Amino acid sequence: MPDALDSFLADIDRTKLRIIRPSKVVFLCGGAKANEAHLPPQNLRDYLLRTRNIEDKISADFVLAESAQTLYRDTTYSDLIVFEEDIARISGIVLVISESAGSLAELGAFSSNDTIRPTLRIIISEDKFDQESFVRFGPVQRIKNLGDERVGVFPWRSHKKGHIVQNSVAPIFKDIKDFISGQVDGLANSFLYSGLNESRAFYDIFWLTHLANVIAPNTLYEAVNRIHPNLSHDDIRNHIFCMKVAGWMDKVSYSNKEYYYCKKDIDIFEYAYRSSAKSKDSIRRKLEISTLFKNTDNPPTAVYKRAMTARSGTKL
């Protein structure tokens, strides 16, 4: 790959570089979502998703645990926790609704995980919050210690068989929605690249893909390794999978090849240059890199149009 990319990378001052979120992401955990539309809501998470369409009412992209169904087919993650750690690295919020055996297990694991815990938020019913239990004074208290505003307590009820009492949650839906919106609104829209630590590669992958418009896997891997030489191709594919379920990236297969593209039309870098940089013309330099990638891969016109249509937010 020609030196234009290396020159651009060398001139960027990453100690001052700021990152703009492609979107705010909420990783929503809790009770299982029913597969059949005619079934009544089984739990609060199911009610929020199917009955109240919470995803359309919050200014964020939602990631559901169900998106990991193809995890072991499409990635090389060794286990679910490693995947959830990566999701937490790009999520603004990991929101656990404490309402089922599975969600209680997630709550315990997440509150003990140094990567996930800073993003963790909890919604818990009033009766469970008032119980003298390990959950209340263990995982829930651990998150409250980080800030009382991170835990939302609401008085919904469930039938003896476990299904949610809809009449108990309908009057408080707005308050639950406002709690989630408040958590989302509290997230910074931008942050310093230097503070990202293990999240940096996600944003570099997105940035390079956005510059390219459309990019073949091997071309992207080579470019990413110019910034992160120790990142394996499997690691890069795993990162892309996370950004795919977050709604940031996707891929298209055409003929016998695959291409990656961004679904968010945003240059996430607020550029800062070293004093030694010969040119600080970001527009010209980005165009040079875009042309470089295009000449390297020569993507078919049909692929380019599809990617750009998706990137603009137009339905395909």
C-alpha positions, 0 to 999 in steps of 0.5 A, spaced: 500 500 500 503 506 498 505 511 503 500 516 502 496 512 508 502 512 512 504 519 511 497 521 514 497 516 520 504 519 522 501 526 521 495 525 526 497 527 533 493 521 537 494 525 544 490 530 541 485 527 537 478 526 539 473 521 537 465 522 535 461 517 537 458 514 530 451 513 535 450 512 542 449 504 543 445 501 549 446 493 550 439 491 553 439 485 557 434 482 561 428 477 560 427 473 554 424 476 548 418 472 545 419 470 538 411 470 536 408 476 535 401 474 538 404 472 545 403 477 551 409 480 553 413 475 558 417 480 562 419 487 562 424 487 557 419 483 552 414 489 554 419 494 552 421 491 546 415 488 543 409 492 546 412 499 547 417 499 541 422 502 546 428 502 540 424 507 536 423 512 542 430 512 545 435 516 541 440 510 541 442 504 537 440 498 541 444 491 541 440 485 544 443 479 546 439 475 541 444 478 536 449 473 538 446 467 536 451 467 530 457 468 534 460 462 534 459 461 526 461 468 524 466 470 529 472 466 533 470 469 540 472 463 545 466 465 549 460 469 550 463 474 556 469 476 551 464 478 546 460 482 551 466 485 553 467 488 546 460 490 546 461 494 552 467 497 549 463 500 544 456 501 548 455 507 551 450 503 556 450 496 558 443 496 561 440 490 565 433 489 567 434 484 573 428 480 572 430 473 570 435 467 572 439 469 566 439 476 567 441 475 575 447 471 572 448 477 567 448 482 573 453 478 577 458 477 572 457 484 569 458 488 576 464 484 577 467 485 570 472 491 570 471 492 562 463 492 563 462 495 570 463 502 568 458 502 563 453 498 567 446 500 568 440 497 572 433 497 572 430 493 578 423 492 581 421 495 587 420 489 591 426 486 589 430 492 591 427 492 598 429 485 599 434 483 604 438 479 598 445 478 595 443 481 589 440 487 592 447 488 597 451 485 592 451 487 584 446 492 585 449 495 591 456 495 587 453 499 581 450 504 586 456 505 589 458 508 582 452 513 582 445 512 585 443 515 578 445 508 575 440 504 578 432 505 576 427 502 581 420 501 579 414 498 582 412 493 576 409 486 578 409 479 575 403 474 575 405 468 579 407 464 573 412 469 572 409 474 566 408 481 567 402 484 569 401 489 564 397 494 568 402 495 573 407 497 568 403 501 563 402 507 568 410 507 569 412 506 562 414 514 561 418 514 567 422 508 565 423 511 558 425 517 561 430 513 566 433 510 559 433 516 555 437 520 561 442 515 561 443 516 554 443 523 554 448 523 559 453 520 555 459 524 552 458 525 544 465 525 543 472 523 547 479 523 547 482 518 543 488 517 548 483 515 553 480 509 549 485 504 551 482 497 548 477 500 544 481 504 540 481 499 534 474 499 533 474 506 532 480 506 527 477 500 523 470 504 522 474 510 520 478 507 515 472 503 512 469 510 512 474 513 508 474 507 503 467 508 502 467 500 500 473 496 502 475 489 501 477 485 507 485 484 506 485 491 504 482 493 511 486 488 515 493 491 512 491 498 513 488 496 520 495 493 522 499 499 520 496 502 526 495 496 530 500 491 528 499 486 533 491 485 532 490 479 528 485 478 522 480 474 527 481 480 532 479 485 526 473 480 524 470 480 531 471 487 532 467 488 525 462 483 528 460 487 534 460 494 530 455 490 525 450 488 531 451 495 533 448 498 526 455 501 525 458 497 519 456 491 515 458 487 509 456 485 502 457 479 498 458 480 490 460 475 485 466 471 489 468 477 494 466 480 500 466 488 502 465 492 508 462 499 509 459 503 514 452 504 515 453 511 519 455 517 514 460 520 519 467 522 519 468 520 527 475 524 527 476 531 530 483 531 527 489 534 530 496 534 527 503 534 529 507 540 528 511 537 523 505 535 519 507 538 512 499 538 510 493 539 515 488 539 509 484 534 512 479 534 506 484 533 501 488 528 505 482 524 506 480 524 498 487 521 497 486 515 502 479 514 499 482 514 492 488 509 494 483 504 497 478 505 491 484 503 486 486 498 490 480 494 490 476 497 484 469 495 487 464 493 482 459 499 481 453 495 484 457 494 491 459 501 491 452 504 490 449 499 495 454 501 500 453 508 499 445 508 499 445 504 506 450 509 509 446 515 507 440 511 511 436 510 505 432 503 505 435 498 500 
